[in-house]
């Protein structure tokens, strides 16, 4: 149960403090490592499909390996000095792996920009949290983009890290974060990363397979529990549209969120100046509105608490079984 205690502590630190932009964050170091390795490996390996596939595989192995090793060494040194220090370091590491408050903070910036400033300001704020082009988004497009990001990142930023931390502690969480960061940096299907980023993208699909589906189900359960949401609609749209995405994982929580809100999400989007055709998710029972961003945050937080409670219950059951 030590891991569970660390995770609870990290969860509450995230609720209280979040991720201040001026503070150092380990993901920045992971990102810096990925950039340096990419430059080195591209120089060492031939610029062929086979060479880039091999280089990308090595990038994935080194990044994940070094990240896990660093996390394990920090914990070991802390516990060697004093068990309380090891526990404190583990708690801080768990906090750094979670992003619930950060998701809420960033989506509220978009909300306030739409309500108090201009559409241009809202486009800028949403550009900070999405990968698509935002310069020509309508108000509805901005809202959809923000809601989709909260729904998708409820898995990437909260449920998936919790899943891996409950399994393997902070080291498991940092393994996940290394894989997820690699995918966000090199896992694109464009000319530069089609082969080089394939290993990172496939590994990210694998480590998110279970957490993404858990997130979708947690969104459905949250929609049944929270007032003002459509639980039946969340379940219906989740069952129907959870595969409406090229990624095997991304539509799981988006579909449940769309059904819970009674709106239509996804559809065509522009990336790097190119229109990418995507199916829509959900039914347009009503137009989206700025308050849908706040509602998505509520679903995300409820799902996060349910994931935390479920992980703790399973950990307690397993401890009794083995102890």
N, C-alpha and C positions, 0 to 999 in steps of 0.2 A: 504493500500500500504506500510505500515511500514515493513512488512515481506519482500516484494519485494526489498525494499531499502537495508535491511540487507543482503539479498541473493546476490544482485549485489556487495555490498562491499566485502562479503566473497569470491565471485567468483574471483574478481580482486586480492584479497590478495593471493588466491591460485595460480593464474597465475604468480604473482610476486615472492612470497616466496616459495610456495609449502609446503612440509612437511619435514623440516630438521631433520635428524635422531637424532641429539643430543638434540632436543627440546622435552619437555614433550608433550604427546598427550593423549587426553581423552580415546582413544581406548585401550591404555595400561592399564588404570585403569579399564575399563570395562572387559578386559581380565583377570586381576588379580581377580576381583570380581567373574567371572565365575569359575576360578580355585578353589578359596576358597569355593564357594558354592558347587561345584561338590564334593570335598573331604568331606564336611560336610554331604551332602545329601546321598552320598554313604554309609556313616557310619550309618545314621539314618534309611534308608529304606532297606528292604530285597533284596538280590541279585537274584530276580526273574524277569521275564519279566514284570509282573504287577507292582512290586515295582520300577523297573527302569523307567517304563513309567510314574508313578506318580511322582517320584523324578525329572525326566526331565521336566515334566510340571511345577512343582514348581520352578525349576531353571529358566525356561523361564519367568514365571510370576514375580518372585522377581527381576531378572536382568532388565527386561524391566521397571518394576515399579520404582525401585530405580534410574535407569538412567534418566527417565523422571522427577521424583521428584527433583533430583539434578539439572537438567537443568532448571526446572521451578523456583526453589528457587533462583538460581544464577540470573536469569533474574529479578525476583521480587525484590530482594535486590538491584540490580543495578538501577532499575527504581524508587525504593523508595528513594534512595539517590539522584538521579537526572535522568531525562528522557534521557539526553545525554549519561550518563554512561550506562543505560540500553540498549540504541541503540548500543553503542560501544561493549558491551559484546555480544549482539546478533549477531553483525557482525563477531566478532572473532569466535563465536561458529559455525556460518555458514561456515566460512573459514575452520575450523577444520574438518568439515564433508565432504569436497570435496577433490577429489584425482586426478584431471586431470593432474596437473603438475607432481605429483608423478608417475603416470602411464607413462607419457612421459619420465621422468628421468630414470626410471628403464628399460624401453624398449630400450632406447638409450645406456644404459650400455651394454646390450646384443649386440646391433648393433656394438658398438665400439670394443667389445671383439672379435667379428667375423672378423671385418675388419682389426684390428690393432694387435690383440694378437693371441690366440690359441683357438681351439675348446673347450679344457678343461676349459679355462677361460670363454667362452661363456656358457658352461654348468653350471658353478658355478653361473654366473649372472642370468641365467634364473631360477635356482633353488630357488632364492630369491623371485620369484613372481608367481610360479606355485606350485601345490600340488602333481604333479606326480614325479616319479623317473626320474632323468636327467642324471645319470652317463653314460648311454650308448646311449644317443641321438646322431643321426647324425646331420650334419649341417642343413639339411632340417627339422629335428625334432625339433631342437632348434628354428628355425625361426617360424615354425608352432605354437609351444608352446607360444612364445612371442606374436604373432599376435592374437591367440585365447584369451590370457589373457587380452590384451588391449581391444578386442571387448567385451568380457564378462564383464569386470570391468568398461567399459564405462557405463553400467547400474548400477552395484553395487556401483561404486565409484563416479558417477557424476549424472546421470539422476534420479536414484531412490532417492538419498538424496534431489535433487532439487524438485522432485515431492512431497515428504513428507514435506519439508520445506515450499513450496508454500501453502500447505494445512493447516499446523499447526505450522509454524514458526520453530525456532530452537529446540523446544521441540519435534516436530514431526520428525525432522531430527535425533535427538538423540535416539528417539524410534526406528527408522529404523536402526541406526548404532548398537544399542544394539542387535537387532534381527539378523542382518547380521554377527556380531562378534560371537554370539552364534553358528550360523550355521557353520561358518568357524572353530570353535573349537571343537564342539561336534556333528555336523550334518552329521556324517559319517555312512555308512552302513557296518560297520565292527563289529566284535564280541564285542568290548568294548562299542560301541555307538549305536548299532542297535535299542535298546529300549530307552536307556537313552537320546539319541539325537533326538528322533523322533519328539517331540513337537517343538524343535527349528527348525528342518528341515522343518516341515510342515508350521510353522509360517513364515519362510523365503520365502517359495514358495508363500504364500498368499500375503505378503507385496511387493513382487517383480513382481507379476502377471501383473499388468498394466504397471509399469515402464519398464519391459523387452520388452514388445510389443511396447511401445513407442520408445524405443531405436532402435529396429529393423527398425521401420518405419523412424526414424530420420537418420539412417545410409543409408537407401535407398534414402531419399531426399538429403542427403549430397552428395551421389554418383552422383546424377543428377546435382547438383550445382557446384561441384568441377571439375576442368579440370583433365583429365587423369584417371578418374574412369568410370566404366560401370554402369550407373544407371539402365538400362533395365536388365542387368545381376543381379544386386543386388536385384531387385524386383522379378525376376524369381526364383532365388535360395532361397530368403527369403520365398516365397510362398511354394516352394517345400520341403525345408529342415528345416524349423523353428521348427519342432517337432522331429528332429533326435537327441534326447538326452533324457536320463532318467529323467533329470530335466525338468519340464514343461517350464522353463524360459531360460536356458543357451544357447540354440541354436538360439534364436531369433536374437540377434545381430551378432553372429558368422556366421549365414547363410547369412545375408545381407553383412557382411564384405567379406566373401569368394566370393560372387557373384560380388561385386564391384571391387575386385582385380583380378577375373578370375583365382582363385587357389582353390585347394582342402585342406580343413582343417579337424581337428578331426581325427577319426580312432582310432585303438587300442592304449592303453597307459598302462604303468606300474605304479601301486600304491602300496607302501609298499612291493615291491618284487613280486606282483601278476599282471599278464596281465589282463586288463579289456577290453573286446571286445566292441567297439563302432562303430557305423556307420560313414561313412565319410560325410562331409558337403561340398557342392560345386562341381565343375567340374575341373579336372586337365587340364585346357586350356594351362597352361604353368607351369614350375617348380617354386616353391617359391624361393625368393631371399632376401638377407638382406634388400634391400630397401623397402620390403613389411612391415617391422616393422615401418618405417617412414610413409608409406602411411596409415597404420592403425592408427597411432597417429593423422594424419590429419583428418581422418574420425571421430575419437573420439572427437577432438576439435570442428569440425564443428557441430557435433551432440549436443555437450554440449552447444554451443552458441545458436543453434536453440531451445533447450529445455529451456534455460534461457529466450529467447525472447518470446516463446509461453507461459511460465508460467507468465511472466510479463503482457502479453496481456490479458490473462484470468483474472488475478488479477485486472487489471484496469477495465475490463468490469464488473466484479462482484462488484467492489467498486461503480461504477456508478449506477449499478442496485439496490444496497442496500442503497446507500447514497442519 
